[in-house]
Amino acid sequence: MLLTGRETQSVVKRSFDLLVACLAALVLLVPVAVVALLVKLTSRGPVLYWSDRIGRHNRIFRMPKFRSMRVGTPAVATHLLTDPQSHLTPIGSFLRQSSLDELPQLWSILVGDMSFVGPRPALYNQDDLIGQRTEYGVHQLVPGLTGWAQVNGRDELPIAEKVRLDVEYLQRQSFRLDLRILWLTLVKVLRSEGVAH
């Protein structure tokens, strides 16, 4: 049976995700172990924080991150906290600025809950973001470690602008665009741009 263009693109994307995630897991094994140890030694609580996120077709999945917030911090978007700095662990700010807190999401990519590129998965309680994404069909996409909105503002963008960029990605998605987004993400991470500290 012949695959359509969209189906072929999906197979290529998934194959790329699996290959790169496996390679990254091997290369980053020691840094991941070091970060895990630092998280454990500098604050009380588990090394990983598992948050309920919205996946493809609005299915909820559990997404891991290295814990950068203290135990007991409300499960809301960082910008909704009254004083985000007061909730950070001793190394939380560094983890977020360097994006090292995102490394455990390689697991989510390996099991298929996420891709390297796609709209960032919303928190389960971000009803406004979920609603707008569903209205415009963005919920059909597998969420990503990074995305078009992330390289165009990241945490600084209002929801309406994030959704506009997500829709633009939905309409323009291609392997070439994904590679461009990954490159721009690397540049932004190295410069620590657009992160809510």
N, C-alpha and C positions, 0 to 999 in steps of 0.2 A: 504494500500500500504506500503510495506516495504521500509525503508530508507537505502541508501547505507552507507558505513562507513564514507565517507566524509560528507554526509548530516547529519548523526547522530552527528558527531563532531561539525558541524556548529550549530546545535540546542542546544547542550550542552554548547557551547561557548557563544551563545547569551543569554541563560537562566542564565548562570553564570554572564555575564555582567550586565543584568538587576537586578538581585538579589543584587550583590555587589554594584552597582551604587546607588540603592535605600537606602541600609543600610548606605553607605558612605555619601550620601546627608543628612541623618538624623543625623548621628554622627558629621558631619563637619559643621552643620548649623551655630553654634555660631562662630567657627573660620572663616568661609567664610564671615559672617557679619562683623567681626572685620577687616579682610583684606580689604574688600570693603570700609569700613569707612576710614581706613588708606590711601588707594589709593586716595580717594576723598579729604581728608584733606591735603595731602602733595603735590599735583600737579594739575594743571589746566587740565580739560578735563574729558571725561567719565571714569567710573570705569572699564568697560570692553573694550578690543580691539578685534574686530572681523576681522579675516584675512581670505582671500580666500585661501582655501587649496584644494589639490587634493585628492579625495576619491577613493573608489572602482571603477574600470573600468574608471579611470581618470575623474570622475565626480567632478565638483567643488562644495564645500560646504563651509559654513561660520563657522569658529572655534573660540570660545571665549577663551580669556585669561584675567587674571587681567593685566591691563596696567602697564608695567614696564618701558616703554619708553615715552619720552615726545611727546606731540602732534606735528605732522609735521615730525617725523622721517621717512626716506624712507622705503618703504615696501620691504626690502630685507633681506636675511639671515644675522644674526648678524656679522658673520666673514667678510662680504663684506663691512661693515661700516668702514670708515676711522678711526674714534675714537669712538668705541661703548660706552665707559664710559661717554662721554659728552652728550649722548642721554638718559642716564638712569635717572629716577625720583629719588627723595631722598631715596625711599625705594626699587627702582628697583633692585639693586644688591642683596639685601636680598631676595626679592621675587624669583629671578632666582636661587640663590644658594640653597634656601630651596625648590624650585620647587612649592611653593605656588601659583605662577602665573598660574599653570596648572589646578588648582582645578575646574574652570568653565567648563572644558572639560567633566566633569561628565554629563553635558547637552548633549553634542555630543554623548556620549555613550548611554544615555537613548533614544535618538531619532534614534539611529542606524547608525549615520554617522561614528562613531568610535567604537573601541573595547578597552578593557583594554590592550590587547597585539596585536601588528601588526607593520608593518613598520610605522615610524613617517610620518604624512602627509606632503608632500612637499608643499612649497609655489607655487602658481599658475604660477609664473615666473621662477621657477627652471627647465628650459627646459632640461638641461643635466641630472639631476637626474630623471625627469619624463621619458625622452627618454630611459634611460638605464633600469629603472624598467619595462617599457612596453616591451622592447626587451626580457627580461628574464621572463615575466609573473607575476612579483610581483604586477602589477596593479590589478590583480584579487583579492587581499587580502583587507579586511577592514583595514584601517589604525588604529594605536593604540596609546594609551596614552604613552606606552613604547614599547620597542621591543628588538629583539636580538642584533641589532646594538647599541642600547642605553646602554645596559649592557656590551658592548664590546668596549666602547670608547666614545659614545655619540657625543658631538659637536666637538671632536678632530679628528674624522675620515674623511679622504678624501672621495669624492663621490664614487669612484670605490670600496673602501673597504665597505662603507655602503651598496652598492648594492649587493656585494658578500655575506654579512651577511644576507641581506634581502632574497636573493635567498636560502641561507642555511636554513633560517626559513621556507620559502615556502615548501621546500622539507622535512623538519623534523617536521612540525607543529603537535602538539598534546596538549591535555589538561595538561598533565604532564609537557611538556616543558613550556607552558604558566605559570604554577604555579612557576616553577623555575625562569623564567624571572621576575615575579612579586616580588619574594623574593630578587633576586639580585638587582632589582630596588630600593627596600626599603633600602637595605644596602648602595647602592651608593648615594641615596638621603641623608641619615643620615650622610654620609661622605663628601657630596658636591663634589663628584668626576666627572670629565669630563664635567663640565659646562662652557660654554663661558660666562665670566662675563663682 
